[in-house]
Amino acid sequence: MPSALRRALMLAGAALCLFTVSVAILLQLIPEPRAERDYLIIGSVATLLTLLAVFALLLATSLRAEDVFFKKRKKE
């Protein structure tokens, strides 16, 4: 299995685990009875946390260049 595919599968697995754990924690934090909007909030917060973690992990591992967000202009 190529290393890029293995890395992508590991990243997807870690994101799925983080999403599941964050949903479980948020379900424990929000008291019952829960309304439909509570489930919407739980899913939204879990998605936000997962996307932030994936973004941070991508910045830390595969995008190791110094100029990820800003590129230096060449002097004329």
C-alpha positions as CSV (number, residue, x, y, z in Angstrom):
1,M,0.0,0.0,0.0
2,P,1.5,3.4,-1.0
3,S,2.5,5.7,1.9
4,A,0.2,8.5,0.7
5,L,-2.8,6.2,0.7
6,R,-1.8,4.9,4.1
7,R,-1.5,8.4,5.5
8,A,-4.9,9.4,4.1
9,L,-6.5,6.4,5.6
10,M,-4.9,7.0,9.0
11,L,-6.0,10.7,8.9
12,A,-9.6,9.7,8.0
13,G,-9.6,7.1,10.8
14,A,-8.3,9.6,13.3
15,A,-10.9,12.1,12.2
16,L,-13.7,9.6,12.6
17,C,-12.5,8.6,16.1
18,L,-12.2,12.3,17.1
19,F,-15.7,13.0,15.8
20,T,-17.1,10.0,17.7
21,V,-15.4,10.9,20.9
22,S,-16.5,14.5,20.7
23,V,-20.1,13.5,20.0
24,A,-20.1,11.2,23.0
25,I,-18.7,13.9,25.3
26,L,-21.2,16.5,24.1
27,L,-24.1,14.0,24.5
28,Q,-23.0,13.7,28.2
29,L,-22.7,17.4,28.7
30,I,-26.1,18.5,27.3
31,P,-28.8,17.4,29.7
32,E,-31.9,15.5,28.7
33,P,-34.6,16.0,27.4
34,R,-32.8,17.0,24.2
35,A,-34.6,18.8,21.4
36,E,-33.7,18.5,17.7
37,R,-31.6,21.7,17.9
38,D,-29.5,20.1,20.6
39,Y,-28.5,17.3,18.3
40,L,-27.8,19.9,15.5
41,I,-25.5,21.8,17.9
42,I,-23.7,18.6,19.0
43,G,-23.1,17.6,15.4
44,S,-22.0,21.1,14.4
45,V,-19.5,21.4,17.3
46,A,-18.2,17.9,16.7
47,T,-17.7,18.7,13.0
48,L,-15.9,22.0,13.8
49,L,-13.5,20.3,16.3
50,T,-12.8,17.5,13.8
51,L,-12.1,19.9,10.9
52,L,-9.9,22.1,13.1
53,A,-7.9,19.0,14.2
54,V,-7.5,17.7,10.6
55,F,-6.4,21.2,9.5
56,A,-3.8,21.4,12.3
57,L,-2.6,17.9,11.6
58,L,-2.2,18.6,7.9
59,L,-0.3,21.8,8.7
60,A,2.0,19.9,11.1
61,T,2.7,17.0,8.9
62,S,2.3,17.3,5.1
63,L,2.6,21.1,4.7
64,R,6.0,21.6,6.4
65,A,7.1,24.4,4.1
66,E,7.9,27.7,5.8
67,D,5.6,29.7,3.5
68,V,2.3,27.8,3.8
69,F,0.1,30.9,3.9
70,F,2.4,33.6,2.6
71,K,4.8,33.5,-0.3
72,K,7.8,35.8,-0.5
73,R,8.0,38.0,-3.5
74,K,11.1,38.1,-5.5
75,K,12.9,41.4,-5.4
76,E,13.1,43.0,-8.8
